[in-house]
Structures are given as structure tokens and as C-alpha cells.
Amino acid sequence: MELVKELHKHPFVLAPMAGITDNAFRSFMKELGCGIVISELISAHGINYHSQKTLDLMKFEKSQSPVAIQLFGETPEAVAEAAKHVQEKGADFVDLNFGCPVKKVVSKGAGSAILKDLPALQKMVSTVKAAIEIPLTIKIRTGWDANTRNAIEVCNIAYNEGVTWVAIHGRTRSQGYEGLADWDYISEVKSKTKIPIIGNGDVHTPKQAVERLKTSGCDGVMIGRGCLKNPWIFSEALAILNQERTGEVQVSRLNKDFLSVLESLNQHLSRNFDDHLVGIQLKKFTAWFSAGYPGSAHFRKDIFQHKTAQDVYSFAYKYFESIKPLMQEDTSAERFLMGGHG
């Protein structure tokens, strides 16, 4: 499989999001028409020490292909060893997290902290690349802060080391998730580098995803929070893009049925978690999916009062039975959907 060809066929990629893009959610998204999927960030040291919790986090199914495991770690040797394990387990590629802004990750020199030390970044990339035969990709931010944006330099290093692509979240580490993603800068990086680029940040609608793809010149668009409000965003974006490419009307053919989506989500969760965790995940995802619909605030408050997974499912079913997908309002500024990935 040539990864870049897969990207060009379906250029809308599921962003790695901590606590969200686990095995169940990735399978759920693939079923709804997502292209390439990437796990949440996973500790290389946890893999190397055979932590069962970490090994459970990196679980994936071949039906998710192309699927990547995203790694973070403090030393090149540790990350390379974990990458070999990922390859042995059958993942399609390894993604390195150089974007996470969380203090407990950054304080150890991992995540976006490495953007301050390009020689260390180059050593990390070259060491991991030499350890595996499957493709290697990286995800970064535009830089550590506004005065040290260095994504162009990072991309040049990545290109020279044989990295397949660089995904760029359009904020600095200092911004966290505040302000707006700088897509003008992402476009500039794309125009000045040879490596394929995936743009990421503030993509909330299918039309916006297609527009970002076209105007930035990027090879792909990574979507995170947008799919937590609209689980059809990947298939809708691809339908719009294909309509523009071929002239054939495809968008109206999508079957946007929240009840079938809820059932699919419940099945994927039930295959991966016990009843308690299924209930927790159902509360979380249905609260996000309700954003922008009539009565959403009351639904989000009430759904967390239910105890068992079956009660949560039944309550959510009644709510989604009462709404239509076309009724959703823009909630991109709501705080409860902020954060989650690098």
C-alpha cells in the first residue's frame, strides 16, 4: 500500500485525540466513511515495559486500514523500539507526536517540546525511521511560540530523513487551543517544502474541510473536533470533493440517520469495553453529537444522570429520535468541544 496514494484518494484524515480515537472510535469512524485513522498518542515507554493499559490503548483492527499508531517518548532509542513493536503488530504506519502541548508530556522533552531542539528532533526521526520498514509520519505545531515558528525547518528535516508526510496543527504550543489555527502559515509551509503536508485546526464542517484542502494546497486535511459534532463529516467532505471532481451529485445520497449511528457506536463500544465504560463513552459521545440541536444543553445535563449503559442508550435513543440532522446549528465556539489533541 502506498500511503500517499491512499491520502490522495481520501484526503480527510481522523486526527489523533487523547481519550477519543481508541480502537472502538476508529472502527466507528471507518464505518461512517473516514479515510486514514490514527490512534491517540501512546507512550513508547509503556509499550516497551509491556504495560497492559498501554498495550490495550494501541489495539487496532485490520478493518481500520490504513491505520497508524501515534507514539511519544523521551529518547530516540525508546521510541524506535516501540515503533518496531507497532510494526510487528501489523499497523500500516507509525506517527510521531511532536505537537502535544500538555505539560506532563512537554516537561519530559516529548510532544511539542522537541520543536525547540531541532537536532534532537532530527535524531529522533532518523533513529525511528531506521528501525522500521513501514512508513513514518509526524505531527507538529507551527512552532513553540509566535517568535519561534519553525515548521518549514521541521518539514525540511522530515523530507531529508524520508518521512512520508507532516501533519501541521495551525497553532503554536504556547497558544494551546486558544485563538484560530493559522491556515495562511500552513499554506506558506506547503508552498516552501517538498514533503506532503496535512493541515489541521478548526475544521468544523464538510464544506470547510474541502475549502481548506483547495485553498491551502495541502495534500490532506486532518479533522478532530469536527467529527465529534458531525460523525458524517468525512463521508460528506469526500462526497463534496468527488462531486467537484466528477460533476456527479453525491452529497444527497448520504443516509444521515442518528439512530443507526447510535446503534453502531454502541456495538463498537460494547466489543471493546465493559458495561461501565460503555456507559461513560456513550455519555461523552452522544453529548458531543447533540451539539447544536434543539434541547442539546438539557440533554447533555440529563444524560450524565443515568447510571447503566442501557439507560444511557435508551435516553440517547429517545433524544436522537426527536431530531433531524438538518436542524444542527453552528457550535464551533462552544468550550466543551475544545482540546484533545496536538
Order of alpha helices (4+ residues) and beta strands (2+ residues): alpha-beta-alpha-beta-alpha-alpha-beta-alpha-beta-alpha-alpha-beta-alpha-beta-alpha-beta-alpha-beta-alpha-alpha-alpha-alpha-alpha-alpha
